[in-house]
Amino acid sequence: MELYLIRHGQSTNNAQGTAQHNRVRDAALTETGQRQAAALAAYLAAGRRREIAVRYYPDTYRQEGHLGEGIARVYCSAMLRALQTAQPVGAALGIAPEVWVDIHEHGGVYEEDGSGQRVGAPGLTRAEIAAQFPGYTLPDAVTEHGWYNRPYETHAACQGRAIAVAGALRAWAAEKTAPPSALISHGTFLDSLLKALLGALPGSSHFYFHYNTGITRLTLLADGRLGVHYLNRTAHLPDDLLTA
């Protein structure tokens, strides 16, 4: 199974850096984020891949130079910035994005009360997502009462969720039927997911960074082996669109 792990474009919260004075609970893309998503979509649909395909046996090395990445399924979290990033990607690839609730960012949807405590919030409702993103495939977990509706998620719980998602991906790979797929998710969750796939959870001794719309490409084999082709690739972005 060919797997592309992609972070969303720059959100309004990202643009504030560490200040977060005007943080919102479910941030939208900035204008820069929208341009990043458009550049990502163009690359995934028609960009030329230039890399050596390192396989597990020495007689199968080859140069890859074809156009596009061959992605056949696009999954995204139910957070607004991921939904927005998936929109041009799905349009460029001719694929209806599928919402996967469990690939949301660490913490979930939350806001801070007057005492500084982080309080969980509902997230977008089914009707709101359907109105803004027609054609997206929505799971039953996205309801008319929102999709999150839980307390603020701890880092340990996020890692546990990543382990479960990694297990689902490995099960798909074992079935040998999953097409090349992209997951449009979030920085801290992608760090946890990579660690889960690499057998490095629980643990926080290192962090896998993804810039906005950074791409990591993996191959999950049916026998459980994992190939890492590249991490956090941003070749589709000009210098003025490279943000964290």
Residue pairs with C-beta under 8 A, 6 or more apart in sequence:
1 169
1 172
1 173
1 178
1 179
1 180
1 181
1 219
1 220
1 221
2 69
2 70
2 179
2 180
2 181
2 217
2 218
2 219
3 169
3 180
3 181
3 182
3 183
3 217
3 218
3 219
3 220
4 44
4 69
4 71
4 180
4 181
4 182
4 183
4 215
4 216
4 217
4 218
5 182
5 183
5 185
5 190
5 193
5 194
5 210
5 215
5 216
5 217
5 218
6 40
6 85
6 182
6 183
6 184
6 185
6 210
6 213
6 214
6 215
6 216
7 184
7 185
7 186
7 187
7 190
7 210
7 211
7 212
7 213
7 214
8 29
8 33
8 37
8 79
8 81
8 82
8 84
8 85
8 184
8 185
8 186
8 212
8 213
9 29
9 30
9 32
9 33
9 34
9 35
9 36
9 37
9 40
9 81
9 84
9 85
9 212
9 213
10 29
10 30
10 32
10 33
10 36
10 212
10 243
11 27
11 28
11 29
11 30
11 33
11 81
12 22
12 24
12 27
12 28
12 29
12 30
13 20
13 23
13 24
13 27
14 27
14 30
14 33
14 212
14 243
14 244
15 30
15 32
15 243
16 22
16 23
23 112
24 111
25 109
25 110
25 111
25 121
26 79
26 80
26 81
26 109
26 121
26 123
26 124
27 80
27 81
28 80
28 81
28 84
29 37
29 80
29 81
29 84
29 85
32 212
32 241
32 243
33 81
33 84
33 85
33 212
34 84
35 241
36 85
36 212
36 213
36 237
36 241
36 243
37 84
37 85
37 87
37 88
37 89
37 213
38 88
39 213
39 236
39 237
39 238
39 241
40 85
40 88
40 89
40 213
40 215
40 236
41 88
41 89
41 91
41 92
41 93
42 92
42 236
43 69
43 235
43 236
44 68
44 69
44 71
44 89
44 92
44 93
44 182
45 68
45 92
45 93
46 67
46 68
46 92
47 67
47 68
47 69
47 235
47 236
48 65
48 66
48 67
49 64
49 65
49 66
49 67
49 68
49 69
50 64
50 65
51 63
51 64
51 229
51 230
52 61
52 62
52 63
52 64
53 60
53 61
53 62
53 63
53 64
53 229
54 61
54 227
54 229
55 61
55 227
56 225
56 227
69 180
69 182
69 217
70 180
71 93
71 95
71 179
71 180
71 181
71 182
72 95
72 179
72 180
72 181
73 95
73 98
73 178
73 179
73 180
73 181
73 182
74 86
74 89
74 90
74 93
74 95
74 97
74 98
74 181
74 182
74 184
75 97
75 98
75 99
75 100
75 103
75 181
75 182
75 183
75 184
76 82
76 83
76 85
76 86
76 97
76 98
76 99
76 100
76 103
76 183
76 184
76 185
77 83
77 99
77 100
77 101
77 103
77 104
77 105
77 184
77 185
77 186
77 189
78 99
78 101
78 104
78 123
78 124
78 129
78 142
78 147
78 148
79 104
79 105
79 109
79 123
79 186
80 124
82 103
82 104
82 184
82 185
82 186
83 97
83 99
83 124
83 129
83 132
83 133
83 136
85 184
85 213
86 97
86 133
86 136
86 184
87 97
87 133
89 95
89 97
89 182
89 184
90 96
90 97
90 135
90 136
96 135
96 136
96 137
97 133
97 136
97 137
97 184
98 136
98 137
99 129
99 136
99 137
99 138
99 139
99 142
100 139
100 183
101 139
101 141
101 142
101 147
102 161
102 164
102 165
103 165
103 183
103 185
103 186
103 189
103 193
104 148
104 185
104 186
104 189
105 185
105 186
105 187
105 188
105 189
106 153
106 155
106 158
106 186
106 188
106 189
106 192
107 118
107 152
107 153
107 158
108 120
108 123
108 148
108 150
108 152
108 153
109 120
109 121
109 122
109 123
109 146
109 148
110 118
110 119
110 120
110 121
110 152
111 118
111 119
111 121
112 118
112 119
113 119
118 152
119 151
119 152
120 148
120 149
120 150
120 151
120 152
120 153
121 146
121 148
122 145
122 146
122 147
122 148
122 149
123 146
123 147
123 148
123 149
124 142
124 146
124 147
125 142
125 143
125 144
125 145
125 146
125 147
126 138
126 142
126 143
126 144
126 147
127 144
129 136
129 138
129 142
130 136
130 138
141 147
153 161
155 204
156 202
158 188
158 189
158 192
159 192
159 195
159 196
159 201
159 202
161 189
161 192
162 189
162 192
162 193
162 195
162 196
162 201
163 196
163 201
165 193
165 196
166 193
166 196
166 197
169 197
169 220
170 197
170 220
170 224
172 178
172 220
173 220
173 221
173 222
174 222
174 224
175 222
176 222
183 193
185 193
187 209
187 210
190 208
190 210
190 216
191 207
191 208
191 209
191 210
192 201
194 208
194 216
194 231
195 201
195 203
195 208
197 218
197 220
197 226
198 226
200 206
208 216
208 231
208 232
209 232
209 244
210 216
210 232
211 232
211 234
211 237
211 242
211 243
211 244
212 242
212 243
212 244
213 234
213 236
213 237
214 232
214 233
214 234
215 230
215 232
215 233
215 234
215 236
216 228
216 230
216 231
216 232
216 233
217 228
217 229
217 230
217 233
218 226
218 227
218 228
218 229
219 226
219 227
219 229
220 226
221 227
234 242
